[in-house]
């Protein structure tokens, strides 16, 4: 069961964090008003409408925790068009209505966060010498770059970092994921997108002022953005097809060995936590999760009667057969392009840290990090899944068992396991925690 105390503590911390961010958003709004309280209301109305449209058309569920929304472009252009106060209002009002989110606390956080991100970028734009009302008088590419392009780039960087920090805070308190891990995940997942946001935001301003297209420039900007959204959705569909492939393989294994489905889910989740705790990048974390999900796929080639037998009753031949499942599993996924990097984790999961394992007799850091993580996560899952009068085993006892097998597991990952278990409720996975 979930620990009521831990759940209450997390909820309290999240609500406290949202309160702090909301108060900070109000303070930033006051600061923006003091800098410049004059706002072009027709322009503000158009930008808010574009912001609402972009937020409603966002495509957040594309896998790998990557989302797409061109609201950031509108906030960057707003910095030059309506200034800090106007940009703060665009950020606040664009996310006020969220048809996908029933929880008011999430909506409040999104409003506060987006208004801070927008105002922070706009204030950075002003600080970097960005022009607003005098833009129409600029002549030449050099003047536009110096007085608008570079300041927008500065605003882009500040907005990206502000967004990453604010998101990392709420995810850290809600899920226990290390703050720096979330920051790196957000930056690697959307950092490069912000480069494109800055370029398009600059073009938006150029069309609005020097080209004297005004509100019509919104149509010229929206068309390519909608095309980019379509391409991003196709990318999301590809990632979802990868997930369906993993599910199909695990389901096939489950038909032969039903408990393997639960072991796969728990090992994958624990491996992901360990990878985050060890500071791996988002791409590596995804590879570890894929390898862990399929770490027992080689069992498909092992007779069912062998899989059902207790460890103490296995013959030497059957033990060798069982430990070879990693090599067999790696062969099974050979040819599935998106699993190329995961194959090493599947193949080498039974290497020993001291070099006396197989199949390659690798040792220490020569063993792929994904294989070292899966070795610990898989063994811990096997020890804690079932057993005891209530069907459970004490996680601390299981960690002690891993510690006692000197030379078998990477001690750094076993230490990371202790830290992970202190942050996450392992038994809550029985209730489907994602």
TAWOVEN-V622446 format. One record per helix or strand of 3 or more residues. SS is the DSSP state (hx for helix, st for strand). FROM is the first residue (numbers start at 1). TO is the last residue. If there is no record, write none. Layout:
ss:SS from:FROM to:TO
ss:SS from:FROM to:TO
//
This chain:
ss:hx from:4 to:35
ss:hx from:41 to:56
ss:hx from:71 to:81
ss:hx from:83 to:94
ss:hx from:104 to:127
ss:hx from:135 to:137
ss:hx from:141 to:175
ss:hx from:179 to:208
ss:hx from:214 to:256
ss:hx from:259 to:277
ss:hx from:282 to:293
ss:hx from:297 to:301
ss:hx from:304 to:308
ss:hx from:311 to:313
ss:hx from:316 to:323
ss:hx from:325 to:332
ss:hx from:337 to:339
ss:hx from:343 to:347
ss:hx from:364 to:366
ss:hx from:369 to:384
ss:hx from:395 to:404
ss:hx from:411 to:423
ss:hx from:426 to:431
//
